[in-house]
């Protein structure tokens, strides 16, 4: 089942965090797949919907070329939103949220935890969650997987799968 999901255009990708890592990733995937991009910053999402990227990571014409509206039935394209429920149609989730550091240079996991809670609330059997935030080894399995399990009621490596792809 999982294999078929990725060897066809049935993968529906959710990108959580549309910053300097997430937006270029969302735009690249949107050329071949249906992508929902989630960001909590309402003004950022409104700007992106207009084809404007203030981080200058993606050119306006490239962004405009992949954008679709929320009611679009296109098989590919990027829809930007601030509503985590809009991710419910996805079966692959890629977290690209920031990991700031505290005054002792330790990563602050709060953005990742909140993103994991949002994904966990809509996680379905067979779904895949991938983290691209910069963190120390073990965070995915030891910190984020329990959040996903608790929020979803599903079991890691039985009902859903998880991976880590460092942004570097």
Helices and strands as residue ranges (DSSP letters): H 2-6, E 12-16, H 22-30, E 34-38, H 42-49, H 60-66, E 77-81, G 84-89, E 92-95, H 110-120, E 128-131, I 139-144, H 145-152, E 161-164
